[in-house]
Amino acid sequence: MKIILVGANGTLGKHIRKTFQEAKHEVISVGRTRGDLQVDLEKPESISKLYEKTGEFDALVCAAGDVAFAPFKDLTLDQWNFSFRSKLLGQIQLVQQALPYIRENGSFTLISGILAEAPIFSGVAASTVNQALEGFVRAAACELPKGLRINLVSPTVLKDSLETYADFFPGFPAVDGLSVAMAFQRSVMGIQTGQIFHVGF
């Protein structure tokens, strides 16, 4: 299976890449500045160029997308727009622009996160974007052509990231990267569509 992995060099992406490579799949690693190919999720034209280079493939997996963190009263319009362009519209465009390239019965697996269900201080933009992504996945699953499937993985904070983010997630359970990677594998290799796979909560 030929799998396009966006965010392949990130903390989580490395676990996902290893999981699929160990299962003998062909993984095209995509990052903002590193990897086999590069893409800027904020720029639709960059996504178009990505697919022109990849050609046909079987599955698109995304473990990327940024959001702004700031107290709600301080969030600027630019920060809202950045959050929408990167994590929300970036992933939506990855799906929509892939339709001419992805093979029949292929799949998309996107990422949101625990903040869709459990807000934290300064996480309003992240909660908003994550909830929107979950709504998109449920709705798009009803309309995708060619027998395509789409799911979303929503993990809690990663153990690998606790050194940086522990103070933002007091009392939250942490999950190891392999467990999250296995949820991506379940989405790609399984039969379900329109599903939100929660990991660690």
Backbone torsions as a table, in degrees:
resi	resn	phi	psi	omega
1	MET	NA	135.0	177.9
2	LYS	-95.6	115.9	-174.3
3	ILE	-117.4	126.6	173.5
4	ILE	-91.3	119.3	-178.7
5	LEU	-113.6	107.0	178.2
6	VAL	-91.0	127.9	-174.0
7	GLY	91.1	25.3	-172.6
8	ALA	-64.9	-22.6	-176.4
9	ASN	-100.0	2.7	179.3
10	GLY	-77.9	176.3	-179.0
11	THR	-56.3	-46.9	178.5
12	LEU	-79.3	-39.5	-176.7
13	GLY	-56.5	-34.8	179.8
14	LYS	-64.0	-38.0	177.7
15	HIS	-67.9	-41.5	-180.0
16	ILE	-64.8	-44.8	-179.7
17	ARG	-59.5	-45.4	-179.9
18	LYS	-61.6	-42.0	-178.8
19	THR	-60.7	-45.1	-179.2
20	PHE	-73.7	-36.6	178.8
21	GLN	-66.9	-37.7	178.1
22	GLU	-65.8	-24.7	176.4
23	ALA	-87.8	9.2	173.7
24	LYS	70.6	28.1	174.4
25	HIS	-90.3	155.3	174.0
26	GLU	-84.1	117.5	-178.0
27	VAL	-111.6	121.1	173.4
28	ILE	-93.1	109.1	-176.7
29	SER	-82.5	124.6	-177.7
30	VAL	-123.2	132.2	177.3
31	GLY	-140.0	176.8	178.5
32	ARG	-69.2	-41.2	-178.2
33	THR	-128.9	-12.1	-177.7
34	ARG	-126.9	174.8	177.5
35	GLY	104.6	-177.1	177.8
36	ASP	-64.5	-38.0	178.6
37	LEU	-138.5	163.0	-179.6
38	GLN	-120.8	152.2	175.6
39	VAL	-152.0	146.0	172.9
40	ASP	-111.8	107.8	-174.8
41	LEU	-62.8	-18.8	179.4
42	GLU	-78.9	-9.9	-175.1
43	LYS	-120.5	108.2	179.8
44	PRO	-54.9	-33.9	-179.6
45	GLU	-68.0	-29.1	176.5
46	SER	-68.5	-37.3	177.0
47	ILE	-66.5	-40.3	177.0
48	SER	-58.9	-44.7	-179.6
49	LYS	-65.8	-34.7	177.8
50	LEU	-58.0	-49.8	-176.3
51	TYR	-71.0	-28.8	174.1
52	GLU	-61.9	-32.4	-179.5
53	LYS	-83.5	-35.6	-177.0
54	THR	-76.0	-33.1	-172.8
55	GLY	68.3	-156.5	-177.1
56	GLU	-66.8	148.5	178.4
57	PHE	-154.3	173.8	-174.7
58	ASP	-104.9	-29.3	-176.7
59	ALA	-151.3	142.2	174.1
60	LEU	-114.0	124.3	177.8
61	VAL	-120.8	129.6	179.0
62	CYS	-121.0	125.5	173.9
63	ALA	-125.0	40.5	-175.0
64	ALA	-136.7	171.1	179.8
65	GLY	122.8	129.0	-175.7
66	ASP	-111.2	153.9	173.4
67	VAL	-136.6	157.7	178.2
68	ALA	-87.0	139.5	175.6
69	PHE	-115.0	121.3	178.4
70	ALA	-167.4	154.6	174.9
71	PRO	-55.2	143.2	-175.8
72	PHE	-52.4	-42.0	-177.3
73	LYS	-65.7	-18.9	-177.0
74	ASP	-103.7	-8.4	-177.8
75	LEU	-63.5	126.1	179.6
76	THR	-91.2	163.7	176.9
77	LEU	-60.6	-37.8	178.0
78	ASP	-61.7	-39.3	179.0
79	GLN	-68.1	-38.9	174.9
80	TRP	-62.1	-47.7	-178.8
81	ASN	-62.5	-40.1	176.9
82	PHE	-59.4	-46.9	-178.7
83	SER	-61.9	-42.7	179.1
84	PHE	-67.1	-45.0	-176.8
85	ARG	-65.4	-40.5	-173.4
86	SER	-79.5	-68.3	-171.3
87	LYS	-81.2	-35.6	-177.2
88	LEU	-86.1	-69.0	-177.3
89	LEU	-65.4	-31.3	177.8
90	GLY	-60.1	-45.7	179.7
91	GLN	-71.4	-37.2	177.2
92	ILE	-61.7	-42.5	178.9
93	GLN	-67.0	-34.6	175.6
94	LEU	-57.9	-37.9	179.2
95	VAL	-75.1	-52.3	-173.0
96	GLN	-63.3	-43.3	-178.0
97	GLN	-74.9	-15.0	-179.8
98	ALA	-79.6	-16.6	-170.5
99	LEU	-54.0	-38.3	177.8
100	PRO	-72.9	-15.1	-172.2
101	TYR	-106.0	-29.7	-175.6
102	ILE	-77.0	138.2	-176.7
103	ARG	-74.6	160.6	177.6
104	GLU	-54.0	142.9	179.5
105	ASN	64.2	18.9	176.1
106	GLY	-78.1	-174.8	-176.1
107	SER	-146.9	156.8	172.8
108	PHE	-120.4	137.4	172.9
109	THR	-131.8	117.1	-177.6
110	LEU	-105.6	-179.6	-177.8
111	ILE	-133.4	138.8	170.4
112	SER	-124.2	-112.1	179.1
113	GLY	160.6	168.9	-174.2
114	ILE	-60.4	-22.2	-177.5
115	LEU	-68.0	-13.3	172.2
116	ALA	-64.5	-28.9	-176.9
117	GLU	-107.0	-29.3	-172.3
118	ALA	-134.7	89.3	-177.3
119	PRO	-62.8	152.6	172.8
120	ILE	-126.1	164.8	177.1
121	PHE	-62.5	135.2	-179.3
122	SER	74.4	9.9	-177.9
123	GLY	-108.9	21.4	-176.3
124	VAL	-60.2	-44.3	-179.2
125	ALA	-64.3	-41.2	179.9
126	ALA	-64.8	-42.9	178.4
127	SER	-62.4	-41.9	179.8
128	THR	-62.9	-48.7	-178.9
129	VAL	-64.3	-43.8	-178.6
130	ASN	-62.9	-41.4	177.4
131	GLN	-64.3	-41.0	179.3
132	ALA	-62.8	-40.0	178.7
133	LEU	-62.7	-40.5	179.8
134	GLU	-65.5	-39.1	175.9
135	GLY	-64.7	-39.9	178.3
136	PHE	-60.7	-46.3	-177.3
137	VAL	-62.5	-43.8	-179.8
138	ARG	-63.4	-39.9	-178.1
139	ALA	-75.8	-43.9	-178.1
140	ALA	-63.4	-31.8	179.8
141	ALA	-59.1	-26.9	-178.8
142	CYS	-79.3	-15.8	-172.3
143	GLU	-120.6	-7.2	-175.9
144	LEU	-63.3	138.3	178.8
145	PRO	-85.5	180.0	168.9
146	LYS	60.1	22.5	-178.9
147	GLY	69.8	20.7	-178.0
148	LEU	-73.4	150.7	177.1
149	ARG	-118.1	155.4	175.7
150	ILE	-145.1	133.6	177.7
151	ASN	-138.5	175.2	-179.7
152	LEU	-142.2	138.4	176.4
153	VAL	-103.7	129.7	-178.5
154	SER	-123.8	95.8	-178.8
155	PRO	-93.6	159.5	167.1
156	THR	-79.1	-172.7	-178.6
157	VAL	-64.0	141.0	-179.3
158	LEU	-79.8	143.2	174.1
159	LYS	-59.3	-36.6	179.8
160	ASP	-61.8	-21.6	-174.1
161	SER	-104.4	1.7	-173.9
162	LEU	-62.3	-33.3	-179.4
163	GLU	-58.6	-32.8	-179.2
164	THR	-91.9	-38.8	-167.2
165	TYR	-112.4	-0.2	-174.9
166	ALA	-55.0	-39.7	-177.4
167	ASP	-66.3	-23.0	-179.9
168	PHE	-84.1	-16.4	-174.5
169	PHE	-126.0	56.9	-179.2
170	PRO	-65.9	129.5	178.3
171	GLY	80.6	-1.6	179.1
172	PHE	-82.1	140.4	173.0
173	PRO	-69.2	147.9	175.4
174	ALA	-109.1	152.0	-176.3
175	VAL	-126.4	148.2	178.7
176	ASP	-80.9	153.4	-176.2
177	GLY	-60.7	-33.6	-179.2
178	LEU	-64.1	-39.5	179.3
179	SER	-62.5	-39.4	178.2
180	VAL	-69.3	-42.0	178.8
181	ALA	-59.7	-36.5	179.1
182	MET	-66.9	-30.6	175.7
183	ALA	-66.8	-38.6	174.9
184	PHE	-63.6	-41.4	178.5
185	GLN	-63.3	-41.4	177.9
186	ARG	-59.8	-41.1	179.3
187	SER	-65.2	-46.1	-176.2
188	VAL	-70.1	-42.1	-172.9
189	MET	-92.1	-9.5	-176.5
190	GLY	-90.4	-159.5	-177.1
191	ILE	-121.2	-4.7	-174.3
192	GLN	-78.5	155.3	176.4
193	THR	-145.4	152.1	-178.7
194	GLY	71.5	20.2	-174.2
195	GLN	-102.1	148.6	172.4
196	ILE	-108.3	113.5	179.3
197	PHE	-94.5	103.2	177.4
198	HIS	-79.9	138.6	-179.8
199	VAL	-128.8	117.7	175.5
200	GLY	92.0	3.2	177.3
201	PHE	-157.7	NA	NA
